[in-house]
Amino acid sequence: MAKITYIEHDGKEHTLDVADGMTLMEAAVKASVPGIDGDCGGACACATCMVFVPEEWWDKIPAKEDMEETMLEFAENAEANSRLSCQIKAAPAIDGMRVSMPKSQH
C-alpha cells in the first residue's frame, strides 16, 4: 500500500492509502478527490486524470507509453512532468508520492 497525496491547484491536499496495483486515478475517483475526473474510466483515452509528478519520482514509475504521450500532447494544461494517473499503479516504491493537479482537466 502506498500513501499518495493529491494536491489541488489551490493547495488543498488529499492523502489516500492506495492499494498496491490500483491506479492513482482509480483511488482518486473512488475517494471523490476533486480535480481527477477519469472520464474514460482508465483506458488512457482522455487526459482528465492528469497529474504533475515531481522529478524525484520519475525513476520509480513506468515510462510513458505512446498512447499516454499522445493524450498528453492534446491536454490543455500539460507540462513536462505531466502524467496520466490512470497509468501509474500504486506500489511500495511510490509510498509518500505527492502529485499536483492542474486548475482544470480537459
SESEMI-455416 format. One line per 4 residues: number of its first residue (from 1); for each residue z, y, x of C-alpha. Coordinates in Angstrom, 3 decimals, decimal comma. Example, Ala and Ser with C-alpha at 12.3 -4.5 7.8 and 13.67 -1.06 7.14 Angstrom:
! SESEMI-455416
1) 7,800/-4,500/12,300 | 7,140/-1,060/13,670 $
//
This chain:
! SESEMI-455416
1) 0,000/0,000/0,000 | -0,846/3,483/1,230 | 0,796/6,745/0,283 | -2,041/9,230/-0,317 $
5) -1,600/12,916/-1,060 | -4,301/14,687/-3,067 | -4,256/18,470/-2,702 | -5,829/20,596/-5,407 $
9) -7,805/23,693/-4,416 | -4,795/25,847/-5,342 | -2,446/23,854/-3,090 | -0,711/21,722/-5,735 $
13) -0,051/18,254/-4,343 | -0,059/14,822/-5,980 | 1,250/11,928/-3,888 | 0,420/8,409/-5,036 $
17) 1,170/4,904/-3,834 | -2,282/3,306/-3,772 | -2,526/-0,487/-3,673 | -4,479/-1,990/-0,788 $
21) -8,115/-2,465/-1,800 | -8,023/0,127/-4,588 | -10,275/3,117/-4,050 | -8,772/6,561/-3,775 $
25) -10,892/7,576/-6,787 | -9,556/4,740/-8,963 | -5,967/5,621/-8,141 | -6,515/9,334/-8,797 $
29) -8,256/8,762/-12,133 | -5,597/6,271/-13,229 | -2,882/8,832/-12,408 | -4,855/11,712/-14,022 $
33) -4,986/13,738/-10,813 | -6,808/16,975/-11,717 | -9,982/17,510/-9,732 | -11,031/13,871/-9,367 $
37) -13,387/13,053/-12,227 | -15,192/9,886/-11,135 | -17,859/10,293/-13,816 | -19,873/7,288/-12,599 $
41) -16,836/5,017/-12,507 | -17,033/4,471/-8,774 | -20,670/3,410/-8,473 | -21,444/6,076/-5,838 $
45) -23,886/7,631/-8,303 | -22,342/11,095/-8,612 | -20,171/13,349/-6,479 | -17,382/14,108/-8,940 $
49) -14,753/12,398/-6,790 | -15,433/14,321/-3,598 | -12,545/14,991/-1,256 | -12,240/16,630/2,142 $
53) -10,879/14,214/4,747 | -9,226/15,710/7,841 | -10,913/14,716/11,089 | -7,910/12,778/12,379 $
57) -8,538/10,142/9,664 | -12,283/9,645/10,200 | -11,924/6,669/12,538 | -9,590/4,919/10,071 $
61) -12,092/4,814/7,187 | -15,569/3,279/6,992 | -18,505/5,461/7,981 | -20,618/6,967/5,209 $
65) -23,399/4,722/3,989 | -26,816/6,044/2,974 | -26,030/6,282/-0,761 | -22,901/8,336/-0,135 $
69) -24,795/10,622/2,275 | -27,439/11,184/-0,409 | -24,862/12,019/-3,087 | -23,108/14,461/-0,769 $
73) -26,387/16,194/0,112 | -26,644/17,279/-3,524 | -22,959/18,070/-4,059 | -22,414/21,777/-4,625 $
77) -19,287/22,207/-2,503 | -19,900/19,582/0,200 | -18,752/20,244/3,754 | -18,983/18,285/6,992 $
81) -15,734/16,447/6,200 | -16,656/15,619/2,595 | -16,339/12,050/1,400 | -16,587/10,378/-1,981 $
85) -13,157/8,975/-2,796 | -14,798/6,028/-4,573 | -15,974/4,861/-1,140 | -12,549/4,899/0,522 $
89) -10,260/1,942/-0,093 | -6,533/2,093/0,483 | -5,220/0,154/3,454 | -2,185/0,376/5,736 $
93) -4,307/2,287/8,292 | -4,589/5,283/5,963 | -0,965/5,410/4,846 | 0,009/9,084/4,845 $
97) -3,524/10,444/4,474 | -3,789/13,870/2,869 | -7,094/14,801/1,240 | -8,005/18,077/-0,365 $
101) -10,362/18,740/-3,246 | -12,960/21,412/-3,945 | -12,407/24,059/-6,592 | -14,782/22,171/-8,889 $
105) -16,752/18,919/-8,957 | -20,429/18,970/-9,961 $
//
